[in-house]
Amino acid sequence: DPASLDPLLHAAAERVATSDQVAAAKWGTDQPIEDPAREQQVLDSVAREAVELGLDPEEAKRVFRDQIEASKVVQRALHSHWAAHPDEQPTERPDLGEVRPVIDRLNDEVLRELRDTEQLREHPSCDGRLASTFVRTRHELRLDPVHTAGLARAVPSLCRA
Ligand SMILES: C=C(O[C@@H]1C=C(C(=O)O)C=C[C@H]1O)C(=O)O
């Protein structure tokens, strides 16, 4: 099926999964979960690349505001879980400078999928397809409740109609 939301949701889920490394990078430091300067940088570069791909930059920013909120949902959930369960705290601290380039690559992948699904996303069937693709992705990737909640926060802006 050329018109599938699967690759888009997989890319969004992979981006949500990077939140684990981001949360671990910030845990035990004074670096806050929310970094407005980095968010602005992500939104600016996404808008720029959207234009290159022939996408509406405002729509791309709307979608990525949700990707960013999704990341923070997961980071907050992990930080409160680790605060309550010290035995499950991360034992190593990833370098945020190494995680962010991975996120940048996933941003590109999400953008390409936005372009490839434009027709599908403006079709009235989008909401139904999105719901079934969400459930399928959750099962395929065996998402736990925290990452399921993250992915749920990532998808509300995907259907246009
Ligand atoms: C993922 C991060 O945490 C938050 C989420 C961001 C995102 O999803 O791109 C960007 C900045 C932070 O507000 C990060 O700091 O890189």
The ligand as an ORCA input file, in Angstrom:
! r2SCAN-3c Opt
* xyz 0 1
  C      14.664     16.320     23.212
  C      14.993     17.337     24.012
  O      14.142     17.809     25.036
  C      13.103     18.732     24.748
  C      12.442     18.326     23.493
  C      12.949     18.756     22.291
  C      12.615     18.014     21.032
  O      11.774     17.096     21.094
  O      13.215     18.300     19.962
  C      13.797     19.886     22.237
  C      14.164     20.537     23.373
  C      13.649     20.160     24.718
  O      12.641     21.087     25.088
  C      16.308     17.998     23.924
  O      16.634     18.771     24.839
  O      17.035     17.749     22.942
*
